[in-house]
Amino acid sequence: MLQCLERERDSLPESDALIVCIMSHGKEKAVFGTDENMVEINRIVEIFDANHCEKLKGKPKIYFIQACRSDGELSSRLLIQCT
């Protein structure tokens, strides 16, 4: 997931704002990527912050994250590959 987000960040056109939508399984303060690795939400936000994304410096950013916060195993998945 992080590589996909970083690739998108690096290819962003000039923009007035950023909206990120993530739907996944998760745990407290983290979500699972399609590779089943957990990614902390703070790390996702950091990818687009002023220190890492000059194009969005001073611009509004909205993150919608819908993720269950279960302690159980992932029983079924829909895998979508980032291209």
Secondary structure by P-SEA (a helix, b strand, c coil): caaaaaaaaaacccccbbbbbbbcccccccccccccbbbbaaaaaaaaccccccccccbbbbbbbbbbbcccccccccccccc
